[in-house]
Structures are given as C-alpha cells and as structure tokens.
Amino acid sequence: MTASNPSADFQCTTRDSYDAIAPAYAEFSRGELAAKPLERGVLAVFAELAAAGGGGLPVADVGCGTGRVTAHLSELGLGVDVFGIDLSPQMLAVARQEHPGLRFEEGSMLALGLPDASLGGLLAWYSTIHVPDEELPRAFAEFHRVLAPGAPVQLGFQVGDEPLRMTEALGEEVSLVFHRRQPERVAALLRAAGLEVRAVVRKERDTEGPFPERTPQGFVLARRPQEV
C-alpha cells in the first residue's frame, strides 16, 4: 500500500475544485477590485516597488486564477512584465481567454520551476490560503529562492485562527480548505525564510458593498534582502 502524500493531496483537491468552478468564478469575481480601493492601493505599492527594485525582471502572480489581478498589475502602466502561475488548468484556460496578451503557466508554489533569483517581484494574492500550515515554510523558501535580491513579495489572505472548509461553491461540489492566519504569524514565517518584512496591514471586516467579507483581511509586504 502506498502512503498518502498530504502535499500532493491538498494540491490535487485544490486544483480539481477550481477546475470545477472556473467559469463561474470568473463571473463571480468580476469587478471585485474596482470595489476595493485599499486592495488596489496595496497592489499599486507592490507594483511600484517591483518596477523600481526588480531589476527589470518579470513579476509572477502565483496562484493567479483567472488572471484578473495579473491583468490589473499589467494595466497600471508601471512597466511591470507580469505573468501568472496557477495549479488549475481550467482557471488558466479562462485567464488566457480573457487576457490573451498575457502569459499564464501551470505550476505549484511549492516548486515553481523557475531559475534562482529570476523574478523582480512575486504576488501571492489569496493563494497561500490553501497551503497547509506545515507546507507554508516550504512555499516561502521557494519564494526566497526565485526572487532577485531587493525584489518584493506581496501576500494577501484572510485573517483568523481557524480554517474554513467548503464542500460546495458556486453550485459545484468542491473540497477546499481556506487557512485563515494572523498577519504577525505570516510575517514571522516570511522572516524565517530569509525575507525582510516591510509592512504588515490588517483590514477590518467589510460587510458592505457588493463583495462582503467573512473575516478581516491581511496584507504582508516583504522582500529578498539586498546582497551585501
């Protein structure tokens, strides 16, 4: 009997779940950034830092889904060469259809398949939320490996202490775990991976507007330190 691999299991269930909801998710999330000025500000700061400190290297949107944030970064006009990476082939198919001028690749944040120090920035926008606690240090070590010295990494995630498990979403059967975390804990794990934390932001729960939130939101900005 072959032992179960927890890492492979969570990646497979996450991929299959997002494959099932890809077209519906694209419609559900359409216009979300337009309704969230704080999030747009966080992304603008990240893009500006990547443009200034990334050495002209490309920026990866890791866990890009349907590519809506990838496209937003590209449209900011800061000269950031951004591309998307995601586990789900169906989410990527939607991304390529909706944003044909951008590049999207299939991959895992636990093994990005990119050369060392090859990125001028890395965005993980509500994508580390599906990574189990025991695998998060591995993901952050991979972020450190692929970032060039001085290049920023920006995370967005739900704040909390208990995970949310979903078996149905957008009319489809899924198996998704949303790991809610405290910003200070995420920052500590980034530091442990050798990254330099630059900002920690907590946004209180917003129950108004077209996209109400279940929890507060967290945003942590870090960078790979400059080499001395």
C-alpha positions in Angstrom: 0.0 0.0 0.0 1.3 3.5 -0.9 1.2 6.1 1.9 -0.8 9.2 1.2 1.2 12.3 0.5 -0.5 15.3 2.2 1.2 17.8 0.0 0.0 16.1 -3.2 -3.5 15.6 -1.7 -4.1 19.3 -1.0 -2.7 20.3 -4.4 -4.9 17.8 -6.2 -8.1 18.7 -4.3 -7.4 22.4 -4.8 -6.7 22.0 -8.5 -9.8 19.9 -9.1 -12.1 22.2 -7.1 -11.0 25.3 -9.0 -11.2 23.4 -12.3 -14.9 22.7 -11.4 -15.8 26.4 -10.7 -13.5 28.2 -13.2 -16.1 29.9 -15.5 -18.5 30.7 -12.6 -15.6 32.1 -10.5 -14.6 34.4 -13.3 -18.2 35.9 -13.3 -18.4 35.9 -9.6 -15.2 37.9 -9.0 -15.6 40.3 -11.9 -15.4 43.9 -10.7 -14.2 42.9 -7.2 -11.0 45.0 -7.4 -13.0 48.0 -8.6 -15.0 47.9 -5.4 -11.9 47.6 -3.1 -9.7 50.8 -3.0 -7.5 49.6 -0.2 -6.6 46.4 -2.1 -5.9 48.4 -5.2 -3.6 50.6 -3.2 -1.7 47.6 -1.8 -1.2 46.2 -5.3 -0.1 49.6 -6.6 2.6 49.9 -4.0 3.8 46.4 -4.7 3.9 47.1 -8.5 5.8 50.3 -7.9 8.4 48.6 -5.8 8.8 45.8 -8.3 9.3 48.3 -11.1 11.9 50.2 -9.1 13.7 47.3 -7.4 13.2 44.3 -9.5 16.0 45.0 -12.0 13.7 44.7 -15.0 13.0 41.1 -14.3 9.5 39.6 -14.7 6.9 39.5 -11.9 5.0 36.4 -11.1 1.4 36.3 -9.9 1.5 33.0 -8.1 -2.0 31.4 -7.8 -3.3 33.8 -10.4 -6.6 32.0 -11.0 -8.5 33.7 -13.9 -5.8 36.3 -14.2 -7.8 39.3 -13.1 -5.1 40.6 -10.7 -2.4 39.7 -13.2 -4.2 42.0 -15.8 -4.6 44.7 -13.2 -0.9 44.8 -12.5 -0.2 44.9 -16.2 -2.6 47.8 -16.7 -1.1 50.0 -14.0 1.3 51.3 -16.6 4.4 51.0 -14.4 6.3 48.8 -16.9 5.9 45.6 -14.9 6.3 42.5 -17.0 3.8 40.3 -15.2 2.8 36.7 -15.8 0.5 34.2 -14.0 1.1 30.8 -12.5 -1.7 28.5 -11.2 -2.4 24.9 -10.4 -5.8 24.8 -12.2 -5.7 24.2 -16.0 -9.3 25.4 -16.3 -8.7 28.6 -14.4 -5.7 29.2 -16.7 -7.9 28.5 -19.7 -10.2 31.3 -18.6 -7.3 33.5 -17.9 -5.9 33.0 -21.4 -9.3 33.6 -23.0 -9.9 36.8 -21.0 -6.4 38.2 -21.2 -4.8 36.9 -24.4 -2.0 39.4 -24.3 -0.6 38.0 -21.0 1.4 34.8 -20.3 0.0 32.1 -18.0 1.7 28.9 -16.9 0.6 25.9 -14.9 2.7 25.3 -11.8 2.8 25.0 -8.0 4.2 27.5 -5.5 5.9 24.6 -3.7 8.1 24.0 -6.8 7.9 26.9 -9.2 10.2 25.6 -11.9 11.9 29.0 -12.2 15.6 29.7 -12.1 17.1 31.1 -8.9 16.8 34.9 -8.5 14.8 35.2 -11.7 11.9 37.3 -10.5 11.6 41.0 -10.0 8.6 40.5 -7.8 6.2 37.9 -6.6 2.5 38.3 -5.7 0.6 35.6 -3.8 -2.9 37.2 -3.7 -5.2 34.9 -1.7 -3.3 31.8 -2.9 -1.3 30.8 0.2 -4.7 30.4 1.9 -4.9 26.8 0.5 -1.5 25.8 1.7 -1.5 23.8 4.9 0.5 25.2 7.9 3.2 22.5 7.6 3.8 23.3 4.0 3.9 27.1 4.3 7.6 27.4 5.2 8.4 25.4 2.0 6.4 27.8 -0.1 8.1 30.8 1.5 11.5 29.2 1.0 10.6 28.8 -2.7 9.6 32.5 -2.9 13.0 33.5 -1.4 14.8 31.3 -4.0 13.2 32.7 -7.1 13.2 36.4 -6.0 16.2 38.6 -7.1 17.9 40.5 -4.3 15.8 43.5 -3.4 12.7 42.2 -5.2 9.4 42.4 -3.3 6.8 39.8 -2.4 3.2 40.7 -1.5 0.7 38.4 0.2 -3.0 38.8 0.7 -5.1 36.4 2.9 -8.0 36.1 5.2 -7.3 36.8 8.9 -8.3 34.3 11.6 -7.3 31.3 13.7 -9.5 28.5 12.4 -9.7 27.2 8.8 -12.9 27.3 6.7 -13.8 24.1 4.9 -16.1 24.2 1.9 -17.7 21.3 0.1 -19.9 23.4 -2.2 -19.1 26.6 -4.1 -20.9 28.4 -7.0 -23.2 25.4 -7.5 -20.4 22.9 -7.7 -19.0 20.2 -5.4 -15.6 21.2 -4.1 -13.1 20.2 -1.4 -11.4 23.4 -0.3 -9.7 24.5 2.9 -9.2 28.2 3.5 -6.4 28.6 6.1 -7.0 31.9 7.9 -3.9 33.3 9.6 -2.8 36.2 11.7 -0.7 38.8 9.9 2.1 38.7 12.5 2.4 35.0 12.2 2.7 35.2 8.4 5.3 37.9 8.8 7.3 35.7 11.2 7.3 32.8 8.8 8.5 35.1 6.0 11.4 36.3 8.2 12.2 32.6 9.0 12.5 32.0 5.2 15.1 34.8 5.0 12.8 37.5 3.7 12.7 41.1 5.1 9.3 42.2 6.2 8.5 45.8 5.1 4.8 46.3 6.0 2.0 44.4 7.8 -1.5 45.6 7.3 -4.8 44.4 8.8 -8.0 45.5 7.2 -11.1 45.1 9.4 -14.0 43.0 8.1 -16.1 44.9 5.5 -19.7 43.8 5.4 -20.9 46.5 3.0 -20.9 46.7 -0.8 -21.2 44.0 -3.5 -18.4 41.8 -2.1 -18.9 41.4 1.7 -16.2 39.7 3.7 -16.4 36.9 6.2 -13.3 37.9 8.0 -10.7 40.7 8.4 -8.1 40.7 5.7 -4.3 40.7 6.0 -1.6 42.0 3.7 2.1 41.5 4.3 4.8 43.1 2.1 8.4 41.7 2.2 11.4 41.5 0.0 14.5 39.4 -0.5 17.3 41.3 1.2 19.9 43.0 -0.9 23.2 41.1 -1.1 26.0 42.8 0.9 
